[in-house]
Each structure stands twice: as structure tokens, then as C-alpha cells.
Amino acid sequence: MTTTTSVRSLQPEALWNNFADLNAVPRPSKQEERVIKFIKEFGQNLGLDTTEDEAGNIIIRKPPSAGMENRQTIVLQSHLDMVHQKNADTTFNFQTQGIDMLVDGDWVKANGTTLGADNGVGVATIMALLEATDIAHPPLEALFTIDEETGMTGALALKGGLLQASIMLNLDTEDDRELTIGCAGGVDVTASGNYDMAPVPAGSKAFKVSVKGLTGGHSGMDIHVGRGNANKLMNRLLYQASKQFSLRLCTVDGGGLRNAIPRESFAEVVVPAGEAGAFEGFIDEQTAVLQAEYSSTDPKLELLLQTVDVPNEVVSPAFQANFLRAVYACPNGIYRMSPDIQNLVQTSNNVARVLLKEGSYTIQCLTRSSVDSEKEDLASAIAATFELLGANIKRAGSYPGWTPRPGATIVKLMSDLYRDLFAEAPHVNACHAGLECGIIGANYPDMEMISFGPNIRGAHSPDETVQISSVQKYWHFLLETLKNIPLAEKTV
């Protein structure tokens, strides 16, 4: 393997150098001040028209290249923020450190953290086009949005009338064979509340239970794969153990971001000392069961058990029973497949975060659907599950889906170009991820939109990688698309 320095020598150099520069800037969602400043200065230093809207989105305009003045204006769009995830044994400070990148054969990855290829490759692509002097292109508007990963608040705050383009190319798709023309909407559902504590029973022995090594991934794009959800697996263990042993729950801490399938969960429990040996045997048995169930999707799954100091208090018996039942009952994974589009997940839920500690608890879900009414229905079902627990329910961050327009001119243009360039048909589809196109389209209803990108695998997890040869293919496809943008309609 080679390091970040070698990333800069990859082709196309302009794209990879901008990606390396971008990855040196910490850019977690909702903390994008540094990357906003970075992009704003980038445009200003090129002498291009650069503006920042009230939300922090950046728009940079570049005049057409010679001979392309009569083409339609297009907007190139990517988001500035990235998902910050790291392995538990990786020492890394996302607030102060740039991403440590590695070249591994035909792939670029990070050293124990997310790479930021989602959506950093798209951002770097636009930067390379803005600074280029030898690329044919129509009038360009570059739109860099903020906070896509945790609410799409940048896109939601983008006002109508700021963009003049008639076509938008969203560079946030993760398979170079795909042209995406529709996506799911989403809503955050949070259940929270308080509970009573109780004294630890005399003669107890305390353990820390760990569910680790799961593959994780994007809670939209990877939800159909059937990967293990650490929060659901942990709850399954605790529920079953509570039926067999006099187990008392102390804490649960699992998952992280709503748009990432949880890879790890940790719980502290106590059992009577006389049941400790049988409890250890139970965990060994369940390890074998779960490893067999998830051998294909999560081959590194492991359950760990270690003794810890006995705490002062545990969860009250009544609340413990109801809490475990509620989390067990909460829907997770695919809820419904699309009856209209083959192999498309229509509606799903990700139980993203479970935290129970010191008298309070929070369960965070991300519910997605390409049908808004079904999205709201599933969110209501989840809310009802936790209302039985007495939880306070909050819905936030709702955003619409993107309705496909397969007959759009840009869809036909890019489909034909793909066939000509690569001697095969592209996969024109809708995806189960949340893209900003639907939100932006609400204020720009006449704008044609399409999303595409290079092969990115493991987004939202420390296994995130981007394929070098695919970036080259995607770059070539984009340049050919820019050359062939249709003529602008003449006004009388």
C-alpha cells in the first residue's frame, strides 16, 4: 500500500489533487465552517463569481469555454460534508486531522476511518472543472451544499431563483454503471424518555457485552443486502438472556449516525454470581448462532464478554422488560419493495442509535421511502411502538423523494453516450438513498436532473473505498457529457 502522497499522482491528477486538498479539511456534518471557507476561497482565487447563501451553500459560476456559449447552462452539484466514522481501535480526531488515505491496488481507502469519497470525489470533480483551462464546457454553475448527511438542511434552505441552469448533474451516485433518476425521501424518528433505577441485587457479577465486527454501510444503499444491525442484535441477545437468567440491565450504547447501519453495540449487565458460568456459555452459543446466520454479510462478526466492576444501580425490572420488548418490536431493514420498479427498496427503517444510561434513553431511527405516504405510515408505526414504552416522540428532518422522469432529454443524452463510450447500456434506475435532487427540484420544477458517479463501496463506514479506474471512467463520461449539452432555447 502507498500513502496520501501517492494519491496525488493518480489520474486524472487535477481531480485527485483537489480530493487530497479537500480531505485535509475536517468537514463533519453541521460543522462545515472550515470547508465552506475553503471552497469559497477556491472560487475567489480563480476569479470566478462566488456567492454564499444564508444557509452556507456555495455557488460558483464559470463562463462557457470558447464555442460553447450557445449551450444550455448546467449546474454541477455535490455536498461538502462527510460522514465521520472510525473503528473503535483507531485513534483519530476528526476535528483536527485530515483523512489519512492509502492506495491499495485499484482502490483508495482511509486508514481506519471513513474516506469521504462520499461526496468528496464529486466536490473534487467540480473543483477540477472550475480550474481547468482546456476542457470544453457550457456555462457552469457549481452548487456545493452543506449538511447533506444529517438532514439535507442546505438543500432544504436553497431558495428558488438563485440558479439559472436548466439541467443539474448531481455527482453523488456510487456505481459507475448507474444513471440515477429518482430517490427516496426520509424522516428522522427519535424516541426518548426517562426511567427508574433500582439497587443492584446482592451477590451480582457484572459483564460488558460487545457486538463488534459488523460490516455496516449506508443505511439506504446497503439496506437490501441484509447486513446485521448491531443495535438489533444486541437487543436480541439481551431479550433472550433476560428470559433465561436473572439478568439486570445497566447500560446500552450502540450505533452512531442515522444514515449508517450500526456496526457496534455495547451493554453492561449484571447476573447472579451463581448464573455467571451459564451466562458465559449462553454468549458462546449465541456467537455460533449469529456467526452462522451472518456468515455471508458480516464475516467478522464477534461477541465479546468481559467482567467489569459491579455498578451501583441497574434499570428497574418493569422498565427493562418494556424497553427490550419495544426495541425488539421496532421495524428494521426492508419494510416494502417497490411494486413498480424491479429490485428497488421502496420503504425501510434503520434503528441507528440506542443509548440507555443513567436514567435516560434515546432511540434514533431513519425511515426512508420513495412514497411519502408510506414513509409517514412507517414512521407512525415506529412512534406507536415506543409510545407504548411511554417515550416522547420527535419527527424531524423530513425531506421529499425525487420522482423519476425517464423521458428527460438529459437522461436520453447520457444513456446514448454511455452506450457509445462503453459498448453497453447503463442501468437507469431510482435508488433508496436520499439525494438532494428531490429537494432542489421543489424550487426548480422545470430543471432536468440526473445523478451519477464512480464506484464507491462501504460508504458511511471505515471500509469506504473508491475505485481508481472507475474514477477515470466517470471523468471521461462527464467530459463527453459536457461537450454534448444541447443548445439553449432561443428567446424571442
Long-range contacts (C-beta under 8 A, 24 or more apart in sequence): 1-102, 1-103, 1-104, 2-102, 2-103, 3-100, 3-101, 3-102, 3-103, 4-100, 4-101, 4-102, 6-103, 7-101, 7-103, 7-108, 10-103, 10-108, 10-468, 10-471, 11-472, 12-128, 12-471, 12-472, 12-475, 14-128, 14-131, 14-132, 15-121, 15-124, 15-125, 15-128, 15-471, 15-475, 16-124, 16-471, 18-123, 18-124, 18-127, 18-128, 18-131, 19-117, 19-120, 19-121, 19-123, 19-124, 20-101, 22-116, 22-120, 22-123, 22-124, 22-127, 23-98, 23-99, 23-101, 23-115, 23-116, 23-120, 24-98, 24-99, 25-98, 26-94, 26-95, 26-96, 26-97, 26-98, 27-80, 27-81, 27-82, 27-116, 28-81, 28-82, 28-84, 28-94, 28-95, 29-81, 29-82, 29-83, 29-147, 29-148, 29-149, 29-150, 29-151, 30-81, 30-147, 30-150, 31-95, 32-56, 32-80, 32-81, 32-146, 32-147, 35-80, 35-81, 36-80, 36-146, 39-80, 39-123, 39-127, 39-144, 42-127, 42-130, 43-130, 43-142, 46-130, 46-131, 48-130, 53-157, 53-158, 53-159, 53-162, 54-157, 55-146, 55-153, 55-154, 55-157, 55-158, 56-146, 56-154, 57-143, 57-144, 57-145, 57-146, 57-154, 57-155, 57-157, 57-158, 58-142, 58-143, 58-144, 59-141, 59-142, 59-143, 59-144, 59-162, 59-163, 60-130, 60-141, 60-142, 60-144, 61-139, 61-140, 61-141, 61-142, 62-129, 62-130, 62-137, 62-139, 62-140, 62-142, 63-139, 64-137, 64-138, 64-139, 64-140, 65-135, 65-136, 65-137, 67-136, 68-136, 68-137, 68-138, 68-139, 68-485, 69-139, 70-487, 70-488, 71-138, 71-139, 71-485, 71-486, 71-487, 71-488, 72-138, 72-139, 72-165, 72-166, 72-167, 72-485, 72-486, 72-487, 72-488, 72-489, 73-138, 73-139, 73-140, 73-141, 73-164, 73-165, 73-166, 73-167, 73-488, 74-138, 74-139, 74-140, 74-141, 74-165, 74-166, 74-167, 74-168, 74-169, 74-482, 74-485, 75-140, 75-141, 75-142, 75-143, 75-163, 75-165, 75-167, 75-168, 75-169, 75-447, 76-125, 76-126, 76-129, 76-140, 76-141, 76-142, 76-143, 76-168, 76-169, 76-171, 77-122, 77-142, 77-143, 77-144, 77-145, 77-168, 77-169, 77-170, 77-171, 77-172, 77-436, 77-440, 78-119, 78-122, 78-123, 78-125, 78-126, 78-143, 78-144, 78-145, 78-170, 78-171, 78-172, 79-119, 79-122, 79-123, 79-144, 79-145, 79-146, 79-147, 79-148, 79-149, 79-154, 79-172, 79-436, 80-119, 80-123, 80-144, 80-145, 80-146, 81-146, 81-147, 81-148, 81-149, 81-150, 82-114, 82-116, 82-118, 82-119, 82-120, 82-149, 83-114, 83-118, 83-149, 83-257, 83-259, 83-260, 83-459, 83-460, 84-113, 84-114, 85-113, 85-114, 85-216, 85-256, 85-257, 85-260, 85-460, 85-461, 85-462, 86-112, 86-113, 86-114, 86-462, 87-112, 87-113, 87-462, 88-212, 88-264, 90-462, 103-468, 104-465, 106-467, 106-468, 106-469, 107-465, 107-466, 107-467, 107-468, 108-465, 108-466, 108-468, 109-463, 109-464, 109-465, 109-466, 110-462, 110-464, 112-462, 113-462, 114-459, 114-460, 114-461, 114-462, 114-464, 115-464, 115-465, 115-466, 116-464, 117-456, 117-459, 117-464, 117-465, 117-466, 118-172, 118-174, 118-218, 118-456, 118-459, 118-460, 118-464, 119-148, 119-171, 119-172, 121-171, 121-453, 121-454, 121-456, 121-466, 121-471, 122-170, 122-171, 122-172, 122-453, 125-171, 125-474, 125-475, 125-478, 126-171, 129-482, 135-479, 135-482, 136-479, 136-482, 136-483, 137-482, 137-483, 138-482, 138-485, 139-165, 141-165, 143-168, 145-436, 148-172, 148-436, 149-257, 149-259, 149-460, 150-257, 150-258, 150-259, 150-397, 151-188, 151-396, 151-397, 151-399, 152-397, 152-399, 152-434, 152-436, 152-439, 153-397, 154-436, 155-399, 155-436, 155-439, 155-440, 156-399, 156-439, 158-439, 158-440, 158-443, 159-443, 160-443, 160-444, 163-444, 163-447, 165-447, 166-446, 166-447, 166-448, 166-488, 167-409, 167-410, 167-447, 167-448, 167-449, 167-450, 167-485, 168-437, 168-440, 168-444, 168-447, 168-448, 168-449, 168-450, 169-410, 169-450, 169-451, 169-452, 169-478, 169-481, 170-435, 170-436, 170-437, 170-449, 170-450, 170-451, 170-452, 171-451, 171-452, 171-453, 171-478, 172-435, 172-436, 172-451, 172-453, 173-431, 173-451, 173-452, 173-453, 174-218, 174-221, 174-453, 174-454, 174-455, 174-456, 174-457, 174-459, 175-427, 175-453, 175-455, 176-452, 176-453, 176-454, 176-455, 176-467, 176-470, 176-473, 176-474, 176-477, 177-424, 177-426, 177-427, 178-426, 178-427, 178-428, 178-429, 178-431, 178-452, 179-411, 179-414, 179-415, 179-418, 179-426, 179-427, 179-428, 179-429, 179-450, 179-451, 179-452, 180-429, 180-430, 180-431, 180-435, 180-450, 180-451, 180-452, 181-402, 181-404, 181-405, 181-406, 181-408, 181-411, 181-428, 181-429, 181-430, 181-449, 181-450, 181-451, 182-370, 182-401, 182-402, 182-403, 182-404, 182-429, 182-430, 182-431, 183-370, 183-401, 183-402, 183-430, 183-431, 183-432, 183-433, 183-434, 183-435, 183-437, 183-438, 183-451, 184-220, 184-345, 184-346, 184-347, 184-368, 184-369, 184-370, 184-375, 184-401, 184-431, 184-432, 184-433, 184-434, 185-368, 185-369, 185-370, 185-372, 185-375, 185-398, 185-399, 185-400, 185-401, 185-434, 185-438, 186-220, 186-366, 186-367, 186-368, 186-369, 186-375, 186-397, 186-398, 186-399, 186-434, 187-366, 187-367, 187-375, 187-376, 187-379, 187-395, 187-396, 187-397, 187-398, 187-399, 188-258, 188-364, 188-365, 188-366, 188-367, 188-394, 188-395, 188-396, 188-397, 188-398, 189-364, 189-365, 189-366, 189-367, 189-379, 189-382, 189-383, 189-393, 189-394, 189-395, 190-362, 190-363, 190-364, 190-365, 190-393, 190-394, 190-395, 190-396, 191-326, 191-362, 191-363, 191-365, 191-382, 191-383, 191-386, 191-389, 191-391, 191-392, 191-393, 192-360, 192-361, 192-362, 192-363, 192-391, 192-392, 192-394, 193-360, 193-361, 193-389, 193-390, 193-391, 193-392, 194-359, 194-360, 194-361, 195-315, 195-316, 195-319, 195-323, 195-356, 195-359, 195-360, 195-361, 196-315, 196-316, 196-319, 196-359, 197-313, 197-314, 197-315, 197-316, 197-359, 198-248, 198-313, 198-314, 198-315, 198-316, 198-317, 199-312, 199-313, 199-314, 200-248, 200-270, 200-310, 200-311, 200-312, 200-313, 200-314, 201-246, 201-248, 201-270, 201-272, 201-314, 203-272, 203-273, 203-274, 204-248, 204-270, 204-271, 204-272, 204-273, 204-310, 205-270, 205-271, 205-272, 205-273, 205-276, 205-307, 205-310, 206-250, 206-268, 206-269, 206-270, 206-307, 206-308, 206-309, 206-310, 206-311, 207-268, 207-269, 207-270, 207-271, 207-276, 207-279, 207-305, 207-306, 207-307, 207-308, 208-266, 208-267, 208-268, 208-304, 208-305, 208-306, 208-307, 208-308, 209-234, 209-237, 209-238, 209-266, 209-267, 209-268, 209-269, 209-283, 209-303, 209-304, 209-305, 210-264, 210-265, 210-266, 210-302, 210-303, 210-304, 210-305, 210-306, 211-237, 211-254, 211-264, 211-265, 211-266, 211-301, 211-302, 211-303, 212-263, 212-264, 212-301, 212-302, 212-303, 212-304, 213-263, 213-298, 213-300, 213-301, 213-302, 214-261, 214-262, 214-263, 214-264, 214-294, 214-298, 214-300, 214-301, 215-261, 215-263, 215-297, 215-298, 215-300, 215-458, 215-461, 215-463, 216-260, 216-261, 216-262, 216-263, 216-458, 216-460, 216-461, 216-463, 217-260, 217-261, 217-458, 217-459, 217-460, 217-461, 217-463, 218-259, 218-260, 218-261, 218-433, 218-459, 218-460, 219-258, 219-259, 219-260, 219-261, 219-348, 219-350, 219-352, 219-366, 219-368, 219-460, 220-259, 220-348, 220-368, 220-431, 220-432, 220-433, 220-434, 221-431, 221-432, 221-433, 221-459, 222-261, 223-261, 223-333, 223-334, 223-345, 223-348, 223-350, 223-368, 223-432, 224-334, 224-343, 224-345, 224-432, 225-297, 226-297, 226-333, 227-261, 227-294, 227-297, 227-298, 228-290, 228-294, 228-297, 228-298, 228-301, 229-261, 229-262, 229-332, 229-333, 229-350, 229-351, 230-254, 230-255, 230-262, 230-263, 230-264, 230-265, 231-255, 231-262, 231-265, 231-327, 231-332, 231-351, 231-352, 231-353, 231-354, 232-327, 232-332, 232-351, 233-265, 233-290, 234-265, 234-266, 234-267, 234-354, 235-324, 235-327, 235-328, 235-354, 236-328, 237-283, 237-286, 237-303, 238-267, 238-269, 238-324, 239-324, 239-325, 239-328, 240-282, 240-286, 241-269, 241-279, 241-282, 242-320, 242-321, 242-324, 244-278, 244-282, 245-271, 245-272, 245-275, 245-278, 245-279, 245-282, 246-271, 246-272, 246-275, 247-271, 247-279, 248-314, 248-315, 248-317, 248-320, 249-314, 249-315, 249-320, 249-323, 249-324, 249-356, 250-311, 250-313, 250-314, 250-315, 251-356, 251-357, 251-358, 252-354, 252-355, 252-356, 252-357, 253-354, 253-355, 253-356, 253-357, 254-353, 254-354, 254-355, 255-351, 255-352, 255-353, 255-354, 255-364, 256-352, 256-353, 257-352, 257-353, 257-460, 258-350, 258-352, 258-353, 258-364, 258-365, 258-366, 259-350, 259-352, 259-366, 259-434, 259-460, 260-352, 260-460, 260-461, 261-350, 261-460, 261-461, 262-351, 262-352, 262-353, 263-461, 265-354, 268-308, 268-311, 270-310, 270-311, 270-314, 280-305, 315-356, 322-388, 322-389, 323-356, 323-361, 323-389, 326-385, 326-386, 326-388, 326-389, 326-391, 327-351, 327-354, 327-363, 329-385, 330-363, 330-365, 330-382, 330-385, 330-386, 331-378, 331-381, 331-382, 335-369, 335-374, 335-378, 336-369, 336-374, 338-370, 341-429, 341-430, 344-370, 344-429, 344-430, 344-431, 344-432, 345-432, 346-370, 346-371, 346-374, 346-432, 347-371, 347-374, 347-375, 347-378, 348-432, 349-378, 349-382, 361-391, 363-391, 368-432, 368-433, 368-434, 369-401, 370-401, 370-430, 370-432, 371-401, 372-400, 372-401, 399-434, 399-438, 399-439, 400-438, 400-439, 400-442, 401-438, 402-430, 402-435, 402-437, 402-438, 402-441, 402-449, 403-438, 404-430, 405-448, 405-449, 408-448, 408-449, 408-450, 409-448, 409-486, 410-448, 410-449, 410-450, 411-448, 411-450, 413-481, 413-484, 413-485, 413-486, 414-450, 414-452, 414-477, 414-481, 417-477, 417-480, 417-481, 417-484, 418-477, 421-476, 421-477, 421-480, 422-473, 422-477, 452-477, 452-478
